[in-house]
């Protein structure tokens, strides 16, 4: 029974030693190209929200 327990303990200890990847995978750089737009495009939604809130408040 002691030999079985020792064999089990050594098996679990050796699996932890081989658990990782020996060489990391090569990582390629990711290039993100974004199209630029005019700065006024980000103001349309808040202006529409203000108009809708003003219309709702006037009722």
Residue pairs with C-beta under 8 A, 6 or more apart in sequence:
none
